[in-house]
């Protein structure tokens, strides 16, 4: 497994298993399969409702805890200084761990950014106390990152974003690179394009002729090409699957390289079309919901 080094020196596996929208009753088996297949990085979130099952799979595994990298996220309903400290406690208890490897804010909250700042200051406190090894953010745009950096001390180690060839967010990636913030891709194989709401013109990057041609040239699947595209450009990728065959396929991406021409061809697939919610539409009124106690 290739690793990446965060801006505070912590090393993190470049590829992990995501469990977004994985039902709790399937999450435990998926994490167990991933650990058996060599994964050492699991990405979950309080809002996913499956932290407990991730923790159960980790505890049942023969893999030593020190060999694992566990990442989770604080939801916007738990933003605020004291609220975020309590959010950490809920997540740690559900995961069954004393320390979380990477704790990030799940979204910016543009309509109440003071709460976002207070939440991040709580992450800084947890980092200083050794309760987390690294802290970061998710779905933060340049304006959110600029305001955060102006108001806090610790530069985020990670910004987790929707990144795939159809939606690359290059302005955010460039800002992150300049500030030594690692770009981490959720939906790295473009799975978001399968969500409802795309109508008749919804598209799958997995079926794009450019992607399938490159896959054929390397004897790999389209998903493996897309993951390699991200890893080869220095990003962390966290593909999601609950099927053992797909989980195995997604980690088998370290034995080939894309050419400069292939990377350029994939870069050229940009559509500018976001699959997830627009950041300015993320509000407590629209997306707030209570995160259960442990």
C-alpha positions, 0 to 999 in steps of 0.5 A: 500500500502506497502512503501519503504524508500529511502536513504534520508528518502523519503517514496515511494509506493513499487508498481507503474504504469509504462507507458512505450510504453503506447500510449498517448491516452491510458495513461490518462485512464490507470493512471485514472484507477490506481489512482481509484484503489489505486495506488499512484506511477506513473512512466513515462519518457521524452522519453515515450512521455506521460508525459503530459497525466500523468499530465492530469490524475493526475490533474483530479483526486481527489487524493491530490497531496501530496499523489502521488509519480510522477517519471520521467526520463531525456533522454540521448539527454538532458544530460549535466548540463544546458541541464538536468536542461532544461530537468527537466523544460520540464518534470515538465511543461508537468506533470503540477507540480512544484516539481517532487518526483523522477527524474532519468537519463534514461540510462548511456551514456558510450561513453560520460560519462562526459555528464552523470556526468554533467547531474547527477550534475544537478540532485544534484542541483535540489535536493538541490533547492527542485525542486525534492525530490529524484534523481537516475539512471536507467540501470546503471551497476556496472562500471557506478555506481562506476564512478558516485559515485567517481565523485558526492556527492549524492548517487542515491536513486534508480537504475531502472533495468530490473529485473525478474526471467529470468534476475536478474542482481544480481551483480548490485543488490548486489552493490546497496544494499551495497550502500543503493541504492533501486533496482526498477524493470522495466519489473517486470513480464518479459514483455520484453520477448515479444519484437520482436527479440526473434525468435522461442525460445522467452520465457515468464516467465509468462508461466514458469511451476515453476511460474504457479505452485506457482500461483496455490498454492496461488490462484493468477495469475503468474503476481501477483507471480512475483510482490510479488517475487520482493516486498518481496525481498525489491524491488520497482516494476512498472508493466505496463498495460493499461487494468483496469483488469490487473491494478487491478490485479497487485496491489492485491499482498499484501495479501499473501507471498511466502515461502523461498522455492518458492523464491529460486525456482524463483531465480533459473530461471535465464537465464542471457539473457537481454531483453533490449539493452546492456548498452554499445550500448546506444549511442547518435548516436543510441538512441538520439532523441530530446525531445519536448518542453513543 
